[in-house]
Amino acid sequence: MTDAVEFDSTTFRRVLGHYPTGVCVVTAVDQDGPTGMVVGSFTSVSLDPPLVAFFPAKSSSSWPRIEQAGRFCVNVLASDQQLLCRQFSAKGADKFAGVAHRVSFLGSPILDGVVAWIDCTLEAVHEAGDHYIVLGRVKALEVDRPDKPLLFFQGAYGEFAHLP
């Protein structure tokens, strides 16, 4: 008996694309100013202590700046913030151009119009294949706009709908 069925990365992405994810922008400020990156891999980890996690790619150019800052804010995007998501996904662009925001308790950007935000200090970073597992200790959090979150499912954006 073999340990696993063989598959390629295309099959892996296709199958896991059937699991919807929320869309967040992780923001921070380092010596060069504000930075941010889109993540679809955010999760709560622990209530005591309050910990969250996200999983940046090792190839990310934004992650090293966030790591250096030692703190970050997770901004949960609303369903009408798809353009903001695309702006923060762009490589090499000024991601904050024209983006209204305020400063969190820890000094990270909280983007205007987000559903919720979670302000964290960097707790730990672990290697995991071609990504990192980043743990953040939650220091402050709030719901800004109780609205539908932006979701990513099978390669497209959408929103949540309650069942009747």
Secondary structure, DSSP 4 states (H G I P E B T S, - for coil): --SS----HHHHHHHHTTS-EE-EEEEEEETTEEEEEEES--EEEETTTTEEEE--BTT-SSHHHHHHHTEEEEEE-BTT-HHHHHHHHSSSS-TTTT--EEE-TTS-EEETT-SEEEEEEEEEEEEETTEEEEEEEEEEEEES---PBEEEETTEEEE-----
